[in-house]
Amino acid sequence: MIERVKASAGSGKTHRLTERFVALLLSSSDEAPPAACGRAPAPDGPAGYDASGILAITFTNKAATEMKARVVEALKTLALSRPGDPEGVRRAAKAARELTMLLRHTGRLNVRTIDSLLALLLRLFSLDMGLCPDFESVFDTGRLFDPLLERLLGALDAGDRKAADLFARAADALTEAGQGGFLPRQAVIGRLRQVFDHLAVSDAPRPDAGADDIHQAAARQSAALAQTAETLRDHLDAAGAEPVSQYAKLLARTAALAPLAAPPESAYAAKKDVTDCLKKASRVLATPELAALHDAFRALHAQASADQPLLADALSFLPFTELAGRLVAGLPEMIREQGMLPSALWPAKADLALREGGVPEAWCRMGARLLHLLIDEFQDTSVGQWAVLEHLAAECLAKGGGLFYVGDVKQAIYGWRGGQAALFDRAATDSGLDRLAGVRDETLPCNWRSARHVVEFNNRFFGLLADPENASLAAWALLHKAPDAVRTELAARLGRAFAGCAQALPPDREVPPGRVTVRRLDGENATGYAEAARQACLDLLSTDLLPRLGPSGAAILTRTNDQAALVSRWLVAAGIPVVTENSLRLADHPLIQALLAFLAFVDYPADNLAFFEFLCSPGLFCEVSGLSPAALHDWAAGRTGRLSRDFAREYPDIWERLIRPFARQAGLTGPYDLIQELLAAWRVVERRPADEPFVRRFLEVLHLAEQRGISSITAFLAWWKEGGLEERAPQAEHIQAVRVMTVHKAKGLEFPAVIVPFHNFRVDPGTDFGRVGLNGKTALVPLSTSMGEAYQRRRAEACLEQMNLVYVAWTRAELELHLFFPRPPFADKNPVTRAALALLEKMDVADDEVRFGPEPKAPAAPAWAPEACPPGSAGEHAAAAPEASGEI
């Protein structure tokens, strides 16, 4: 049986998958050991399968770990139950036996990521493919690109004229495009890497068109257009018809058109009637022959306008294509030499291994037999991955087993790495698996995650897309410059994806009301809107969400890593604890900034900016000295000369106690020892435990720098400016802090309150390539608007995925969802923002702020409050400061 389960956000997908896995496990036979290679079960012997015959596939390690934990928990619950019926007793006993065996042999629980499955299959057939069985899995093709490039550069140094010519042409191409810079080496290598990555994993034949092929194609097209323009001019003269001046100029310039040059632009090139191109007195002279010539000219002009820029791009990319082709040709040998296999090649090689060796042979080599295949997040499966999984599914179904997969096309957000959401509905039929077994569809109807108003809001918004009129409205907002056919197709796909997306609330369960807010913020450009979003986020967190829910009760979701880093800096600067999906840059943390300012001051005491930044650090000097930042600003205002001398004279007790013991060590102590002593003396980690990961990582960076010979403060500060700015501090997930992450990382997670401050999602297809056909040959071209409708179709794919990202972001909320949008005119500059606002207007959500659901009650005691400002002020200390001075 093929079971296809459609599971919208929060509908219990993982629960259903685990339930199916446990049911299969409980139905397995204790007396059916894995079949030996080449031996079928005896007709009168034990039938069925054991646990090794069940395979579950996930797409992340986290999902695999969660599913294993749920399976163990379900077995534990069953094993400890006390049922009264015979079947219940049998299931409990079976669960106890399976749990015991799992605890003894954890590998018995066959839950794998797709990557680990592909790697396993490749290792099973490694010798057959000429690979080392212990090959290293490589997820960055640069590990192989770099040695291949070094080998090519070695050939260049050895006098390879062909390589020298290609590199020279590549540099010239970038220079002509204004992308090479003064030293084009890095730009050439960067583009070469892009082309190499594309060709290394492409299933299409290698581009084989040469420069002559491109020039000939361009020349033929230009000559045909120029000849048609000249013929049209001759016919106009012969007929005595006088064209309007702009049409005459268009024909003259086109008649002199050079190859690879785009035809001149003119509105008259698109006129459907030749009489519109003639002066009024000459319109009666238009003949059918003249009209036919104009139609031919118009068609050739349109075709050349589309093709000539593509041919120019193909010629510009040709040296990169040829250089990358040489690198790719050496890839198999480099894989054998280095013992490394890029993950991008795994699906194709695993597919080949199963085609030649067969699934039974693979499982035979593992000493097992596959009968049931379960697949999670099927909408993110790529064509290459499905080609491998299809072999396994066919093997299961041919033996009377089953294929069970779950997914949601509305949550297909990995098209950029090959995911094909269309496979969800087509996989069983296109592959012919439905001829081996019946197909049963199931839809999980309830949302078990979100509060009532969150569910109802998302039902209303995304349910609009099921209506053709609203889907067309969204498609127009997303792709208003695309051809009608592309927009119509996008509208249809939006309608199919979100049809039936409305979810019910769980029956017989009390669901909290929850709330949704939609706010429109000021900002005429990206910078202005970001500032408005910053203020709105901080206000919402500090005055509402954090006092009620605590820091761990809120999450801020962004589209890009750069946006996540920006939001993290907002929160850190405001003193709000934060955890990011990766980690925060050390250079962005106020405490580390203060320590760096202290080092800069000690290194050069006349650096007033460094000294003042150190003084005004709330989490460091202000906290131990009792001086407030505001008072220090007042104290420093209008002063000239060295601030450190003034401070030592006016605050001698603080100077002698807190600064002078460390400042006088300049030149005698390295940066590591100096910072370590300061942190210990001021008990920084003890007072600020949430900052410990940053402090520990900064000390580690200081120590590693000294080990590399960077032992002075001056040398360390110079190194930090060049290479230390990207140093990051890992953070534990369990700490009480606001979560900031991209929507991609948030998929599968849930949070009490979710803030989505940015909806300006990019819809460009990104860095990719297409092919141009040239008389049976092909040339590589970058994906661009020059590709016309083909480019717009790729852009439509990106638009659909961005709308899916909106769905994923908005459905992460358990209790509260807070959405920010810009006001016009900035709102009109992004397609996703335009589409979202157009649909919100259909819901009558057009005011500056709209709320759904009741206002939550304030807690009797806040769950979180910002740290109190340090007591004291500069004025108070100044009044008590004696007339004394100190020097470094």
DRENPA-736406 format. One line per 3 residues: number of its first residue (from 1); their letters; for each residue y, z, x of C-alpha. Coordinates in pm, whole numbers. Example, Ala and Ser with C-alpha at 12.3 -4.5 7.8 and 13.67 -1.06 7.14 Angstrom:
1 = AS = -450:780:1230  -106:714:1367 $
***
This chain:
1 = MIE = 0:0:0  353:-82:115  592:188:-3 $
4 = RVK = 964:112:23  1191:410:-43  1564:365:-99 $
7 = ASA = 1743:685:-5  2120:717:-40  2313:979:155 $
10 = GSG = 2198:1335:92  1908:1229:-130  1635:1397:74 $
13 = KTH = 1517:1108:291  1379:1327:568  1215:1555:312 $
16 = RLT = 1043:1258:148  927:1118:482  793:1457:589 $
19 = ERF = 624:1503:253  443:1171:294  340:1251:652 $
22 = VAL = 200:1592:550  16:1438:253  -152:1188:486 $
25 = LLS = -233:1466:730  -395:1676:458  -599:1373:347 $
28 = SSD = -729:1305:697  -1089:1380:780  -1197:1656:1017 $
31 = EAP = -1523:1469:1072  -1377:1129:1156  -1303:1121:1530 $
34 = PAA = -1098:832:1667  -1304:515:1685  -1431:423:2029 $
37 = CGR = -1332:85:2165  -1533:-190:2005  -1728:44:1775 $
40 = APA = -1686:36:1400  -1768:342:1188  -2126:353:1065 $
43 = PDG = -2163:251:697  -2316:586:607  -2111:788:855 $
46 = PAG = -1787:979:806  -1504:769:671  -1127:807:687 $
49 = YDA = -898:886:977  -776:1179:1178  -421:1285:1271 $
52 = SGI = -400:1029:1553  -425:752:1294  -81:842:1153 $
55 = LAI = 228:720:1335  587:801:1232  876:613:1392 $
58 = TFT = 1234:743:1410  1537:604:1591  1666:913:1773 $
61 = NKA = 1512:1201:1962  1697:1441:1736  1541:1287:1424 $
64 = ATE = 1195:1297:1583  1238:1664:1677  1362:1752:1329 $
67 = MKA = 1071:1575:1163  816:1749:1386  972:2084:1303 $
70 = RVV = 961:2007:931  597:1902:947  503:2223:1126 $
73 = EAL = 706:2430:878  542:2255:581  194:2315:725 $
76 = KTL = 281:2678:793  402:2730:436  84:2575:296 $
79 = ALS = -141:2768:533  16:3100:430  4:3021:58 $
82 = RPG = -251:3185:-173  -340:2918:-431  -580:2992:-713 $
85 = DPE = -723:2645:-775  -997:2486:-559  -779:2192:-451 $
88 = GVR = -502:2428:-347  -749:2637:-148  -875:2322:26 $
91 = RAA = -521:2211:113  -429:2554:247  -741:2565:465 $
94 = KAA = -679:2210:588  -315:2294:666  -429:2599:864 $
97 = REL = -675:2391:1068  -420:2116:1136  -157:2372:1233 $
100 = TML = -397:2542:1473  -483:2210:1639  -116:2110:1656 $
103 = LRH = -22:2434:1827  -300:2378:2080  -231:2006:2128 $
106 = TGR = 129:1920:2043  70:1554:2128  -156:1534:1823 $
109 = LNV = 158:1512:1606  233:1143:1644  606:1124:1574 $
112 = RTI = 788:894:1814  1120:722:1860  1110:344:1856 $
115 = DSL = 1207:341:2224  923:574:2323  676:359:2126 $
118 = LAL = 793:41:2300  774:212:2640  422:336:2562 $
121 = LLR = 302:-11:2461  452:-163:2774  279:92:2995 $
124 = LFS = -53:21:2822  -19:-349:2905  188:-315:3223 $
127 = LDM = -76:-449:3460  -139:-747:3230  233:-829:3253 $
130 = GLC = 259:-775:3627  453:-449:3589  400:-123:3770 $
133 = PDF = 249:126:3518  503:391:3617  803:158:3585 $
136 = ESV = 1139:327:3541  1303:290:3202  1657:160:3249 $
139 = FDT = 1915:176:2970  2196:28:3181  2145:-331:3294 $
142 = GRL = 2390:-258:3574  2103:-94:3763  1957:-444:3807 $
145 = FDP = 2278:-645:3790  2423:-477:4099  2136:-560:4339 $
148 = LLE = 2111:-911:4194  2482:-961:4253  2452:-826:4608 $
151 = RLL = 2178:-1079:4674  2396:-1359:4539  2693:-1244:4746 $
154 = GAL = 2464:-1237:5047  2381:-1602:4984  2754:-1667:4959 $
157 = DAG = 2814:-1507:5299  2526:-1712:5439  2705:-2035:5350 $
160 = DRK = 2579:-2116:5000  2837:-2382:4909  2723:-2406:4548 $
163 = AAD = 2778:-2032:4496  3114:-2048:4674  3227:-2332:4448 $
166 = LFA = 3116:-2144:4134  3297:-1825:4235  3612:-2022:4316 $
169 = RAA = 3600:-2201:3980  3538:-1870:3803  3844:-1714:3968 $
172 = DAL = 4054:-2022:3884  3942:-2005:3520  4054:-1644:3490 $
175 = TEA = 4381:-1715:3668  4459:-2005:3434  4389:-1774:3139 $
178 = GQG = 4622:-1511:3287  4339:-1259:3327  4266:-1270:3699 $
181 = GFL = 4550:-1061:3837  4652:-1055:4201  4296:-972:4313 $
184 = PRQ = 4058:-1137:4063  3733:-1005:4216  3679:-725:3964 $
187 = AVI = 3777:-947:3671  3527:-1213:3784  3248:-956:3824 $
190 = GRL = 3333:-798:3488  3306:-1126:3300  2996:-1224:3498 $
193 = RQV = 2834:-896:3388  2911:-976:3022  2750:-1320:3047 $
196 = FDH = 2452:-1179:3240  2389:-912:2976  2395:-1178:2705 $
199 = LAV = 2165:-1426:2877  1920:-1159:2998  1824:-1057:2642 $
202 = SDA = 1888:-1381:2452  1590:-1551:2290  1774:-1884:2278 $
205 = PRP = 1715:-2147:2548  1939:-2120:2852  2267:-2317:2815 $
208 = DAG = 2211:-2644:2999  2531:-2846:2952  2722:-2927:3269 $
211 = ADD = 3085:-3005:3337  3024:-3379:3294  2869:-3321:2951 $
214 = IHQ = 3169:-3117:2838  3424:-3364:2978  3244:-3659:2820 $
217 = AAA = 3228:-3490:2479  3596:-3401:2497  3691:-3748:2616 $
220 = RQS = 3495:-3919:2338  3656:-3707:2070  4007:-3738:2215 $
223 = AAL = 3968:-4112:2257  3849:-4155:1898  4141:-3952:1765 $
226 = AQT = 4395:-4129:1988  4258:-4471:1894  4274:-4387:1523 $
229 = AET = 4634:-4268:1561  4728:-4588:1746  4554:-4805:1486 $
232 = LRD = 4735:-4619:1209  5069:-4683:1381  4986:-5053:1410 $
235 = HLD = 4897:-5077:1040  5219:-4900:945  5418:-5151:1151 $
238 = AAG = 5225:-5444:1007  5283:-5325:651  5650:-5259:720 $
241 = AEP = 5603:-4900:604  5835:-4648:766  5683:-4300:822 $
244 = VSQ = 5889:-3983:807  6003:-3877:1152  5761:-3583:1186 $
247 = YAK = 5463:-3802:1096  5576:-4067:1344  5606:-3804:1618 $
250 = LLA = 5261:-3669:1530  5102:-4012:1563  5283:-4088:1889 $
253 = RTA = 5185:-3759:2051  4826:-3789:1929  4795:-4143:2064 $
256 = ALA = 4875:-4004:2409  4642:-3704:2374  4463:-3595:2693 $
259 = PLA = 4099:-3475:2690  4046:-3100:2635  4397:-3074:2490 $
262 = APP = 4429:-2943:2137  4585:-3201:1900  4951:-3141:1817 $
265 = ESA = 5002:-2920:1514  5180:-3061:1213  5169:-3009:840 $
268 = YAA = 5142:-3389:805  4800:-3384:971  4667:-3210:659 $
271 = KKD = 4841:-3423:395  4578:-3564:163  4788:-3859:44 $
274 = VTD = 4936:-4099:297  5234:-4162:68  5346:-3803:138 $
277 = CLK = 5388:-3909:501  5609:-4211:426  5975:-4238:348 $
280 = KAS = 6051:-4278:-18  6135:-4647:6  5808:-4725:188 $
283 = RVL = 5566:-4547:-41  5507:-4859:-248  5379:-5030:70 $
286 = ATP = 5083:-4794:108  4758:-4991:87  4397:-4876:44 $
289 = ELA = 4334:-4964:410  4629:-4748:514  4503:-4461:298 $
292 = ALH = 4154:-4492:448  4295:-4485:801  4501:-4176:719 $
295 = DAF = 4193:-4004:577  3998:-4086:893  4285:-3962:1110 $
298 = RAL = 4312:-3642:908  3937:-3571:941  3931:-3646:1315 $
301 = HAQ = 4242:-3434:1372  4087:-3136:1192  3761:-3173:1384 $
304 = ASA = 3937:-3206:1720  4160:-2908:1641  3843:-2702:1602 $
307 = DQP = 3635:-2857:1882  3878:-2911:2169  3961:-2539:2219 $
310 = LLA = 3587:-2466:2209  3517:-2731:2471  3797:-2590:2686 $
313 = DAL = 3641:-2244:2652  3300:-2386:2740  3441:-2547:3054 $
316 = SFL = 3618:-2224:3147  3297:-2024:3102  3073:-2277:3274 $
319 = PFT = 3095:-2124:3625  3013:-1782:3480  2722:-1930:3285 $
322 = ELA = 2581:-2095:3596  2629:-1784:3813  2471:-1562:3547 $
325 = GRL = 2187:-1812:3516  2110:-1768:3885  2112:-1390:3841 $
328 = VAG = 1883:-1405:3536  1644:-1635:3723  1598:-1361:3982 $
331 = LPE = 1552:-1088:3721  1167:-1094:3699  1133:-1061:4076 $
334 = MIR = 1393:-783:4085  1209:-597:3807  890:-606:4012 $
337 = EQG = 1066:-505:4334  1267:-220:4185  1001:-103:3939 $
340 = MLP = 1264:-90:3664  1259:-247:3318  1580:-266:3110 $
343 = SAL = 1539:-131:2758  1701:-445:2617  1388:-638:2723 $
346 = WPA = 1136:-395:2573  1102:-543:2222  1039:-899:2342 $
349 = KAD = 789:-790:2608  609:-549:2373  588:-823:2109 $
352 = LAL = 436:-1058:2367  188:-791:2478  68:-731:2122 $
355 = REG = 44:-1102:2051  -175:-1156:2355  -363:-825:2364 $
358 = GVP = -368:-722:2000  -299:-392:1827  -666:-278:1830 $
361 = EAW = -672:-320:2207  -355:-112:2243  -489:175:2032 $
364 = CRM = -828:142:2198  -661:204:2533  -515:522:2384 $
367 = GAR = -854:623:2243  -724:618:1887  -711:403:1574 $
370 = LLH = -394:336:1374  -417:343:994  -81:464:856 $
373 = LLI = 267:368:976  583:547:861  931:425:961 $
376 = DEF = 1259:614:926  1610:457:897  1459:113:844 $
379 = QDT = 1800:-44:778  1884:-2:1149  1573:-185:1270 $
382 = SVG = 1646:-492:1481  1462:-822:1452  1299:-761:1790 $
385 = QWA = 1186:-411:1698  1045:-529:1366  852:-804:1546 $
388 = VLE = 663:-524:1724  632:-294:1423  510:-585:1210 $
391 = HLA = 198:-612:1429  126:-243:1373  193:-267:999 $
394 = AEC = -41:-565:963  -314:-376:1149  -275:-74:918 $
397 = LAK = -277:-279:598  -572:-491:710  -777:-170:744 $
400 = GGG = -678:-42:401  -409:187:537  -42:191:449 $
403 = LFY = 314:114:548  581:359:433  946:310:520 $
406 = VGD = 1272:467:407  1631:362:449  1963:278:290 $
409 = VKQ = 2143:-52:346  2474:125:271  2423:324:589 $
412 = AIY = 2350:25:814  2601:89:1095  2420:-35:1405 $
415 = GWR = 2459:-411:1372  2639:-410:1708  2311:-319:1876 $
418 = GGQ = 2092:-554:1674  2024:-367:1350  1948:-602:1058 $
421 = AAL = 1994:-432:721  1864:-742:539  1517:-663:675 $
424 = FDR = 1489:-368:438  1438:-591:135  1284:-893:309 $
427 = AAT = 1049:-750:572  741:-722:351  775:-1067:196 $
430 = DSG = 910:-1271:488  629:-1151:714  358:-1203:454 $
433 = LDR = 256:-837:456  276:-837:76  -33:-1060:78 $
436 = LAG = -227:-777:241  -116:-501:4  101:-438:-298 $
439 = VRD = 463:-328:-269  590:-21:-452  962:60:-464 $
442 = ETL = 1100:411:-502  1458:533:-528  1558:892:-460 $
445 = PCN = 1807:961:-741  1976:1294:-660  2228:1407:-403 $
448 = WRS = 2111:1744:-270  2390:1773:-13  2732:1752:-171 $
451 = ARH = 2931:1943:-431  2995:1797:-774  3345:1655:-718 $
454 = VVE = 3246:1504:-382  2949:1327:-543  3154:1210:-841 $
457 = FNN = 3437:1082:-621  3201:881:-401  3014:754:-708 $
460 = RFF = 3338:624:-857  3477:473:-537  3169:297:-401 $
463 = GLL = 3041:219:-749  3345:-7:-793  3194:-248:-541 $
466 = ADP = 2902:-319:-774  3149:-499:-1003  3205:-862:-887 $
469 = ENA = 3579:-845:-954  3625:-533:-742  3394:-665:-470 $
472 = SLA = 3608:-980:-455  3921:-763:-434  3775:-574:-138 $
475 = AWA = 3657:-896:29  4007:-1043:-5  4160:-732:155 $
478 = LLH = 3908:-747:438  3914:-1122:505  4214:-1276:333 $
481 = KAP = 4245:-1550:599  3879:-1652:591  3748:-1957:402 $
484 = DAV = 3670:-1902:35  3297:-1946:94  3291:-1666:353 $
487 = RTE = 3484:-1427:128  3260:-1509:-168  2952:-1436:39 $
490 = LAA = 3101:-1108:164  3183:-1002:-193  2826:-1078:-300 $
493 = RLG = 2682:-877:-11  2911:-583:-87  2797:-596:-448 $
496 = RAF = 2429:-601:-353  2466:-323:-96  2643:-81:-331 $
499 = AGC = 2469:-174:-655  2317:137:-809  2478:364:-550 $
502 = AQA = 2572:632:-805  2378:953:-751  2288:1226:-996 $
505 = LPP = 2327:1596:-936  2001:1789:-899  1870:1917:-1233 $
508 = DRE = 1821:2289:-1288  2034:2371:-987  2379:2526:-977 $
511 = VPP = 2605:2287:-787  2942:2415:-659  3249:2224:-783 $
514 = GRV = 3388:2134:-441  3705:1931:-397  3839:1602:-260 $
517 = TVR = 4195:1535:-144  4348:1197:-65  4679:1200:122 $
520 = RLD = 4913:925:232  5106:994:549  5419:850:708 $
523 = GEN = 5419:635:1019  5554:288:1081  5314:225:1369 $
526 = ATG = 5001:367:1529  5193:629:1729  5395:747:1431 $
529 = YAE = 5091:768:1206  4891:956:1471  5165:1219:1488 $
532 = AAR = 5166:1253:1109  4786:1282:1108  4804:1547:1381 $
535 = QAC = 5043:1760:1179  4838:1715:861  4511:1806:1036 $
538 = LDL = 4650:2117:1203  4819:2234:884  4504:2183:676 $
541 = LST = 4286:2360:932  4508:2655:1017  4638:2739:669 $
544 = DLL = 4339:2646:452  4000:2551:592  3961:2785:889 $
547 = PRL = 4067:3105:709  3817:3027:431  3528:2857:612 $
550 = GPS = 3572:2953:975  3583:2704:1266  3222:2591:1226 $
553 = GAA = 3285:2507:861  3497:2201:937  3433:1865:1101 $
556 = ILT = 3672:1583:1185  3514:1238:1193  3666:940:1373 $
559 = RTN = 3575:577:1426  3603:567:1806  3547:797:2102 $
562 = DQA = 3914:758:2197  4018:888:1855  3775:1179:1889 $
565 = ALV = 3924:1264:2229  4276:1248:2083  4188:1481:1794 $
568 = SRW = 4016:1720:2035  4334:1742:2241  4530:1824:1924 $
571 = LVA = 4302:2116:1847  4284:2246:2202  4663:2242:2232 $
574 = AGI = 4685:2434:1902  4438:2699:2019  4169:2596:1771 $
577 = PVV = 3814:2611:1911  3654:2267:1919  3321:2105:2003 $
580 = TEN = 3302:1732:2060  3002:1500:2043  3003:1469:2421 $
583 = SLR = 3241:1712:2587  3610:1759:2651  3783:1632:2959 $
586 = LAD = 3873:1918:3189  4215:1761:3241  4288:1795:2868 $
589 = HPL = 4221:2169:2848  4535:2389:2868  4364:2652:3083 $
592 = IQA = 4253:2395:3341  4598:2236:3330  4747:2576:3409 $
595 = LLA = 4508:2631:3702  4592:2287:3841  4963:2362:3804 $
598 = FLA = 4907:2687:3996  4735:2497:4278  5019:2244:4287 $
601 = FVD = 5275:2527:4307  5086:2708:4585  5053:2380:4774 $
604 = YPA = 5427:2307:4742  5635:2609:4630  5942:2394:4565 $
607 = DNL = 5758:2214:4280  5952:2365:3990  5763:2166:3725 $
610 = AFF = 5425:2294:3846  5551:2653:3869  5706:2641:3522 $
613 = EFL = 5392:2487:3367  5188:2767:3523  5429:3035:3397 $
616 = CSP = 5430:2905:3039  5051:2878:3000  4967:3094:2694 $
619 = GLF = 4601:3134:2786  4659:3227:3149  4982:3370:3289 $
622 = CEV = 5155:3460:2962  4850:3651:2846  4824:3872:3155 $
625 = SGL = 5196:3910:3220  5309:3988:2865  5580:3722:2882 $
628 = SPA = 5600:3477:2594  5642:3100:2646  5956:3103:2431 $
631 = ALH = 6116:3376:2642  6027:3192:2964  6185:2873:2828 $
634 = DWA = 6503:3068:2758  6491:3223:3106  6450:2888:3285 $
637 = AGR = 6710:2698:3082  6997:2572:3295  6865:2705:3625 $
640 = TGR = 6888:2506:3946  6721:2568:4276  6372:2704:4334 $
643 = LSR = 6239:2875:4020  5978:3077:4209  6249:3254:4412 $
646 = DFA = 6446:3338:4098  6134:3468:3928  6036:3682:4228 $
649 = REY = 6386:3831:4237  6413:3901:3864  6050:4002:3796 $
652 = PDI = 5941:4170:4120  5669:4384:3962  5500:4087:3796 $
655 = WER = 5547:3875:4107  5392:4133:4339  5108:4216:4103 $
658 = LIR = 5006:3876:3968  5138:3592:4184  5213:3692:4543 $
661 = PFA = 4856:3807:4631  4733:3454:4566  5037:3248:4664 $
664 = RQA = 5044:3392:5016  4691:3258:5076  4821:2900:5085 $
667 = GLT = 4674:2722:5386  4432:3008:5455  4197:2977:5157 $
670 = GPY = 4038:2672:5000  4099:2585:4633  3755:2708:4522 $
673 = DLI = 3794:3060:4667  4155:3085:4553  4081:2995:4190 $
676 = QEL = 3769:3210:4183  3966:3514:4303  4243:3455:4050 $
679 = LAA = 3996:3417:3760  3814:3735:3861  4132:3939:3912 $
682 = WRV = 4278:3832:3579  3941:3861:3395  3996:3518:3241 $
685 = VER = 3637:3455:3129  3609:3807:2989  3927:3764:2787 $
688 = RPA = 3859:3405:2680  3480:3360:2642  3522:3038:2444 $
691 = DEP = 3676:2876:2753  3390:2973:2984  3227:2625:2987 $
694 = FVR = 3555:2474:3109  3607:2742:3372  3250:2716:3504 $
697 = RFL = 3267:2339:3519  3604:2345:3697  3467:2587:3957 $
700 = EVL = 3169:2358:4001  3401:2062:4058  3599:2263:4316 $
703 = HLA = 3279:2365:4494  3136:2011:4500  3467:1880:4632 $
706 = EQR = 3455:2127:4921  3097:2023:4998  3223:1664:5029 $
709 = GIS = 3483:1773:5281  3776:1808:5040  3858:2158:5155 $
712 = SIT = 4237:2185:5135  4449:2224:4823  4646:1911:4911 $
715 = AFL = 4331:1702:4952  4180:1835:4630  4491:1758:4424 $
718 = AWW = 4499:1405:4566  4130:1357:4485  4178:1497:4134 $
721 = KEG = 4450:1242:4054  4221:958:4163  3878:1063:4041 $
724 = GLE = 3885:1399:3871  4063:1314:3548  3737:1208:3379 $
727 = ERA = 3546:1524:3469  3406:1683:3153  3276:2020:3044 $
730 = PQA = 2959:2033:2833  2975:2255:2528  2704:2434:2335 $
733 = EHI = 2649:2329:1976  2603:2682:1843  2951:2815:1915 $
736 = QAV = 3196:2877:1632  3420:2573:1659  3545:2271:1469 $
739 = RVM = 3318:1971:1524  3490:1648:1629  3272:1340:1653 $
742 = TVH = 3248:972:1571  3098:861:1242  2803:710:1429 $
745 = KAK = 2718:1048:1582  2766:1224:1247  2506:1010:1071 $
748 = GLE = 2228:1234:943  2445:1546:971  2637:1744:711 $
751 = FPA = 2933:1982:723  3095:2217:470  3431:2039:499 $
754 = VIV = 3500:1694:641  3835:1548:745  3868:1173:804 $
757 = PFH = 4216:1124:953  4186:756:1051  4070:462:841 $
760 = NFR = 4203:182:1062  3852:68:1155  3833:-247:1368 $
763 = VDP = 3660:-547:1214  3657:-777:1517  3305:-888:1612 $
766 = GTD = 3366:-763:1966  3250:-915:2292  2987:-1171:2205 $
769 = FGR = 2903:-1534:2263  2817:-1847:2071  2679:-2190:2156 $
772 = VGL = 2834:-2537:2134  2601:-2833:2088  2662:-3137:2311 $
775 = NGK = 2422:-3428:2250  2110:-3215:2261  2247:-2972:2519 $
778 = TAL = 2429:-2643:2469  2720:-2465:2635  2812:-2098:2614 $
781 = VPL = 3148:-2001:2463  3305:-1663:2386  3315:-1568:2021 $
784 = STS = 3670:-1642:1906  3874:-1783:1621  3821:-2127:1776 $
787 = MGE = 3469:-2119:1632  3617:-2143:1283  3384:-2051:999 $
790 = AYQ = 3111:-1930:1236  3353:-1672:1374  3465:-1570:1026 $
793 = RRR = 3104:-1514:921  3051:-1284:1217  3371:-1107:1119 $
796 = AEA = 3237:-1070:766  2930:-898:912  3161:-658:1094 $
799 = CLE = 3359:-593:774  3044:-505:583  2940:-265:857 $
802 = QMN = 3282:-99:859  3260:-38:484  2919:116:548 $
805 = LVY = 3086:340:807  3334:455:544  3040:542:317 $
808 = VAW = 2865:736:594  3183:927:681  3266:1025:323 $
811 = TRA = 2912:1136:239  2884:1394:520  3075:1657:320 $
814 = ELE = 2893:1943:150  3187:2115:-21  3514:1943:65 $
817 = LHL = 3630:1597:166  3983:1535:296  4099:1177:350 $
820 = FFP = 4421:1060:517  4572:712:484  4898:559:607 $
823 = RPP = 5169:437:375  5289:76:386  5382:-118:589 $
826 = FAD = 5142:27:848  4869:52:583  4875:-326:539 $
829 = KNP = 4792:-396:904  4425:-295:894  4164:-468:674 $
832 = VTR = 3952:-157:606  4258:49:515  4376:-230:283 $
835 = AAL = 4037:-251:113  4003:127:71  4353:164:-74 $
838 = ALL = 4298:-130:-310  3986:37:-448  4159:375:-470 $
841 = EKM = 4432:216:-680  4158:98:-916  4076:469:-951 $
844 = DVA = 4447:541:-1022  4477:717:-687  4817:592:-579 $
847 = DDE = 5029:906:-535  5114:1063:-199  4853:1332:-260 $
850 = VRF = 4574:1336:-519  4325:1619:-561  3988:1623:-733 $
853 = GPE = 3836:1960:-816  3976:2312:-838  4163:2486:-560 $
856 = PKA = 3928:2725:-379  4009:3094:-381  4148:3254:-68 $
859 = PAA = 3908:3506:90  3988:3875:92  3961:3869:471 $
862 = PAW = 4017:3543:662  3712:3401:839  3933:3300:1130 $
865 = APE = 4287:3359:1248  4473:3218:1548  4512:3440:1849 $
868 = ACP = 4822:3655:1840  5107:3556:2069  5135:3770:2381 $
871 = PGS = 5364:4068:2332  5693:4101:2508  5963:3854:2594 $
874 = AGE = 6144:3736:2900  6463:3900:2776  6301:4243:2755 $
877 = HAA = 6156:4216:3102  6478:4076:3240  6671:4380:3119 $
880 = AAP = 6436:4610:3306  6400:4397:3618  6560:4554:3930 $
883 = EAS = 6766:4355:4174  6490:4273:4419  6341:3957:4553 $
886 = GEI = 6019:3838:4705  5925:3540:4913  5602:3350:4953 $
***
